[in-house]
Amino acid sequence: MSCVDWNKIKAEYIAGGISYRKLADKYGISRSKLQARATSEGWVDLKSQAQAKTEAKLVDSISDQSAKTTVTIYSVAEELLGKISSMLARGSYNTKDIKNLTSAVKDIKEITGLKSDADMREQEARIKRLQKDLRATEDEGKPCGVVLLPPIADDLIPPCTEEENDG
């Protein structure tokens, strides 16, 4: 009888993607013996902890990359604003330059999420109008909100006619 490398089996289980049955078959041991060992050593919890750590690292990595991208965007936007400002200060620009500058400023505002006072007032007005409409609907006793409908079974949907397919 050969020696069973339990650390190797445990590591493979914790790494994920393989069941007790497959591990038992792979290493030529009984599934009940493997399961008993795994239970006594808490392999399921260790696997969950490993997955949680992996997910946390992934989230951190994505957050770091997002932060770097945001810094780059703001840095480029600041550089572009500096060029626009110096061009305006020199007074060396034509109609095409003005259009390009205007477009660049709009792009910077969009990229950085900056909103003008007019944009903010318009957004606030929309929110107030939606709230007012909601209150009016509620005051009238009409139900409002989201209604979840059950999915339609495929056999209840009529087949398309030739005209619908061509249209």
Helices and strands as residue ranges (DSSP letters): H 6-15, H 20-27, H 31-41, H 43-90, H 95-112, H 117-139, G 154-156, H 162-166
